[in-house]
Amino acid sequence: MFLSVFDIFKVGVGPSSSHTMGPMVAGARFLAQLRASPFTPHGLRASLHGSLAFTGKGHATDRATILGLAGFEPASYDAARAEAVLAGIAETGTIHPPGLPPLAFVPDRDLIFDYGPPLPGHANGMVLMATDAQGDVLLQETYFSIGGGFVLTAAEQQQAAGDATAAPSPVPYPFRSAAEMLEMAAASGLTIARMKRANERAFRSEAEIDAGLTRIWEVMNACIDRGLANDGILPGGLSVRRRARAIHQALLAERGLNLTAPHAINDWMSTYAMAVNEENAAGGQVVTAPTNGAAGVVPAVIRYWLDHVPGASRARIGDFLLTAAAIGGLVKTNASISGAECGCQAEVGSAAAMAAAGLAAVMGGTPAQVENAAEIALEHHLGMTCDPVKGLVQVPCIERNGLGAIKAVSAASLSLRGDGTHLVPLDACIETMRQTGRDMHEKYKETSLGGLAVNVPNC
């Protein structure tokens, strides 16, 4: 299956792509299925399973599920209207989905957190139901939120598992591995970004590609700017204070005073990333990169490149994003970008690999150096767990994005010091991540049942 740059980078809403955006998307899909059905429903019901149940409150999965069933979608999310709709549902016990009659839904009764074993198929499972006046189920669908805002029904999940050896997509450069990507680059003489762009042209025009890439960066950059401007305490009960604004102001004040140590550039990178993830934690608009929990790494590295690297040009941002998306697609196809499947190595690790590849590309790296940059960044996130305190995308997630950005820049720099020759291929690193995620205990995979989540007081 072809993964577009616009699949990897999607405009959405925080705090989680798999736990907030995914359930909202599932709700919208279920409404479409219900509109096309012959049934006249009286009410709606939803049950959350696995990681969606264990960390659902902290990730606003309950709110997202209800809003999805009310017709909200991540790309067009309106925070003020959402609050009004949620208040109305809580008061009346009724949802008003577009194109359907008012339907009974009492959140405390009809939204069920099932803390038993996860559903077969994925750790992030949910079941949506339409019921008659007696509460009997008229229509039911199982959805899996598989990371990065991607959602599959149970049938689609089974089909995807069976399509692992299917024929490649009808694109000119259908690489499914890094080795194939490098072979095609050598044979064609094209960069990874140019091959990715050629693949995109099989589905949309050049103008549509450019407009979409511009939109992605505009949203990313605006998110950084909001994060650098906003202050206060993040919601959720941990009393985590936003820090990006204060750090940024201190860095600005130090400019030109010859008081700043060279390593302060790391603070700039971290601050850009933390600004994004503080906005994400507050439920703001972000871009999956490849997920919300890892949304700060790629934009932070782009902003670092634009603001601090001589010769950087906004005209090359598209090449950065296309290259990063090519790497993200390889990780998603051959392993996972879901913390609930493989831990944080699949989220911040993947994001760092994508950012390292993008930076190496726009700094003149060859395809082999780009692949090397991605491998270095991913290799040094292997084994990283996902253990959010209180189920919130705050601790350790916000700082982790800052460190992921620093690792990405270091990986790109190391790769550019060589000729692309290295011992561990990116494909081997991706496969190692998949195996490590398979062997990782469930309590370290976005359930908040292990690690920092149980060793840090959170109440």
Secondary structure, 3 states (H helix, E strand, C coil): CCCCHHHHCCEEECCCHHHHHHHHHHHHHHHHHHHCCCCCCCEEEEEEEEHHHHCCCCCCHHHHHHHHHCCCCHHHCCHHHHHHHHHHHHHHCEECCCCCCCEECCHHHHEEEECCCCCCCCCEEEEEEEECCCCCEEEEEEEEEEECCEEEEHHHHHHHHHCCCCCCCCCCCCCCCHHHHHHHHHHHCCCHHHHHHHHHCCCCCHHHHHHHHHHHHHHHHHHHHHHHHCCCECCCCCCCECCHHHHHHHHHHHCCCCCCCHHHHHHHHHHHHHHHHHHHHCCCEEECCCCCCCCCHHHHHHHHHHHHCCCCCHHHHHHHHHHHHHHHHHHHHHCCCCHHHHCHHHCHHHHHHHHHHHHHHHCCCCHHHHHHHHHHHHHCCCCCCECCHHHCCCCCHHHHHHHHHHHHHHHHHHHHCCCCCCCCCHHHHHHHHHHHHHHCCHHHECCCCCCHHHHCCCC
